[in-house]
């Protein structure tokens, strides 16, 4: 079995594992009932969470108010005012990555599996942790910052031309993703952000929280969050852009200054989430992440 065939099977298998209908390009969204009260962390002024029936515009007003209350500046040229429709953005401005599609897949898998973080909770700080892929509710901004940093490290380790890391793509709207990594079976966002690269003519988004098998095409990435591309708004930003209140086109390195503290918060929440889901956090956050079983099954199936 060829490697690309394995990745297709892994993607389908992961969709089954997540209980999401986003498989083989199909998209289905059923509003259904929402039994879990999803609280918004008012102390986290970067939060991507969206209230039930809240629009992105209403969520941004809440975001802006929380930033002002916390004394966090919304800078000139910030991401939110620069959002545009999909067709109005020149996606040709996405920077070409300095390696092949095969090498991008290698970088993706390395980044997905890399355990380099420490949970600050006493008794859980002995084993390194991955980026918080299994807590999809919030924290995309911190995950994107961590990915950008690690892409730079991967380039250096593989003798590729050094860069500031990939650009970032923001999407805004009444976003909804079905996932078994939430007790309610879904998460709601008003925005989402991830690294974006171009390999040849293909624009790809690196987002293991949405797709642990491989990078997604830009359209696929967007449609995993909404069934209407036309209802969404996007912003293509420079690598250090962090959240909707940070500079999009001229962010400094300090834009990501809160990423480490944010990621520590989401590591704690990710651990608690696994317990609530009936999983063994030491196992799934350690040597046996959910995608490992699927990869091993595919490997066995490919043996002669």
N, C-alpha and C positions, 0 to 999 in steps of 0.2 A: 504494500500500500504506500502510495506516495505521500510526502509530508503534507501537501495541500489537501489531500483527501482526508487525512487524519484530522486536520484543522476543521474541515467542514463537519465531520462527525462529532468532533469535540464541541463545536458551536451548537449543533442540534441537541447533543446530549446535555449540554449545560442549560439550554432552554428548557428541556424537560425537567432537569434538576431544579431549576428556578421556578418551574410552574408558570412560565411566561409564554404567551402565544407568539412572541417575536422570533419565529423560526423560518428559515428558508425564504426570507423576504416578506412573509405575511405579517400583517399587523391587525390586532384586534384589541379593542378597549371596551370593557364593560364596566360601567360605573359601579353597579352593585352596591352593597351596603358597606359602611365603614364603621366597624364596631369599636375600634381602638381609638381613644382620644389622643390625637397627635398634638403634643404641646410644642409651642415655639419657644426656643431658648432666647428670652429677651436680653440675656447678658451677652449673647454672641451676636455682635453687630455685623457679621458676614453671613449669617444663616441663609441657606437656600430654601428652607422649608416654607411650604405654602399652606395656609388655612383651607379648610373645606370651603369650596365655592368662592374662594378669593381669587381675584385676577392678578396678573403680574403687576399691573399698575398700582393696585391697592397694596400689594406686598411691598413694592418699591417705596411707597409712601411710608409704610411702617418701618422699612429698612432705614430710610432717610431720617425719620424721627428718632429712631434708636441710636443712630450715629451721632446726631446732634446732642442727644441727651448724654451720651458717653464721652462727648468731647472729641470724637473722631472726625476729622475733616473729610468732606467729599470734594476731591480736588477738581480743578478745572480740567476739561478734556477727559472726564471720567467715562467709564464704559457705557453706562445706561443711556445717555443722550445720543450716543453714536450707533445705537442699534438700528438695523435695517432689515428689510425683507431679504429672503434668500437670493432672489434674482437680482437685487440691487447691489450686492456685494461682488467685487471682482475677486473671485476665489483663485485667480491666477497669481495673486499676490502672496499666496501661501508659499513660504520658502521651501525650496527643494532640499530634502535631506541628503546628507553627503554619503549615503551608502545605498545598497540595493534593497529591494523588497524583502529578500531572504534575510539580510542583515537586520532589517527593521523587525522582522518576526523574532529573530534571536534576541534583540534588545528588549522587545516586548516581554518575552518569556522570562528573561533575566530580571527585568524590573518588577514584573508581577510576583515573582517568587522570592525576591531579595528580602532577607530578614536583617534589618539594621537598626530598628527602633527599639526603645525600651519603654515598657509600661511603667509609669511612675508609682503605681500602687505597690505598697510593701508586700513582699512574697510573690509578686508577679514580675519582678524586675530582673530576674536571672536569665530568662530566655529572650532572645531577640524576636521582634515582631515585624511583620510586613506592614506596608501601608494599609490603612483601614478599609480594604475592599469590601469586607463583609458587614459594614455598617453604612448602607446606602442612603439613609435618611438625610444626612447632612455631611458637610465637610469636603465637598468637591474642590473648593478653593485651596484647602491645605493639601489634598491629594495631588492636585495639578502642580502645585509648587514643588512638592517632593519629587514628582516625576520629572519636572524640568531639571532639577538639580542632578538627578541620577542619570538623565540623558547626557548631560555634560560629562559626567564621570565615565559613562560607557564610551563616549567618543574618545576620551583621553586614553582609556585602557585599551582601545582597539585601534589606536594610531590614526584616528580620523581627524580632519580639521576641527579645531576647537570652535565652539560657538557659545552663545548665551543660552542655548537650548531651544526647543521648539516654541513657535508662537502658540497662543492660546485662542480657542474659539469659545465664545459665550453664546448660549441660546436662552431666550426669554419666552415665557408663555405659561399657559396653564398646563404644566408638564405633569405627567403621571407615568410611573413605571411599575409594572407588576413584578414582584420578586418574593421568593421564599425566604429572603434575608430580613423580612419584616414580619412581625406577628400578624399584622393586618393583611399581608399578602400584597401590599403595594406601598409606594411612597409618592408624595406630592412635592413638587418643587416649583418655584417661580423663576429660577434660573439654574443653569448648570454650566460648568466650565471644564475643559480638558485640553491637553496638548494636541496640536494639529500639525501635520507635515505633508509634504508632497513628494511622491516617488514617481518619477516620470510624469505621466498625465493624470495620475490618480491622487486625489486628496483623501488622506486618512486621519482618523482621530484615534488617539491612544487612550483607552478608558477601560481598564480591567474591571472596574466596578459594574460596568454595563456589559462588557464582553470579555471574559477571561480567556477566550480562545485565541483572539487575534485582534489587530486594529480593525476598526470599522470604516467603511466609506462614510463620507460626511452625511450623505442623505440617509443612509441606514442608521447612523448614530442619532440623527434628529428624529427619525420616525420611530425609534424605540422609546421616545419620550412623548410623542403626540401622534395622532392619526391624521394631522393636517399640517403639511409643511407651510402652507400659505398663512396659517395663523401664528406662526413663530417669527421672532425677530432675532437677528444674529449680530455679533460684533467680532471682528477679527483683530486681535490685539497683539502687542509685543510680548516677549516672553515673561517679563516681570509683572505684568498685569495680574492682580490678585482677586479682586471682587468687584461688583458693579460700581463701587465708590472710588476705586483706584483709577489712576491714569491708564488709558488704553494704549495710546500711541507713544507716550514718552514716560513710562514708569521707571523709577530708579530701583536699584536692588533692594532698598529698604521697603518697597511695596510688599515684599513677602516676609517682612520681619515678624509677623504674628503666626507664621505657618507652623513653627515648631510647637508653640503653646497650643494652637488649635489641634494639631495632630495628637498631642498628648491627651487632650480631652476626648477625642474620638477613639483612641485606643482603649480608654477605660469603658466607653460606651459600647464599643464593639465586643469586648469581653462579656459585659453584662447581657448584651443582646444574644450571644450564643447560649448562655444559660437559660434565658427566657424561651429560646427556641428548642430547648431540650437537647442541645448539642454539648459535647465535651469541649470547652474552650481550649484546653491545653492541646488537644488533638487537632482541631480544625484551624486553630491559629498558630499551630506549630508545624509538625512534619506532615500532616495529612489534611491540607485544605480541600474543600469540596471538589475542585477541578482535578485533583490528583487521582481520585478513583476513576474518573472518566478517562483520563489519559492512559492509565494502566489497562483499563478494559479495552481501549482502542489498540494499545500496543499488543496485547494478547491476541486480539482478533486479527491483527496484521501478520502474526507469525505463520510461517508455512506449515 
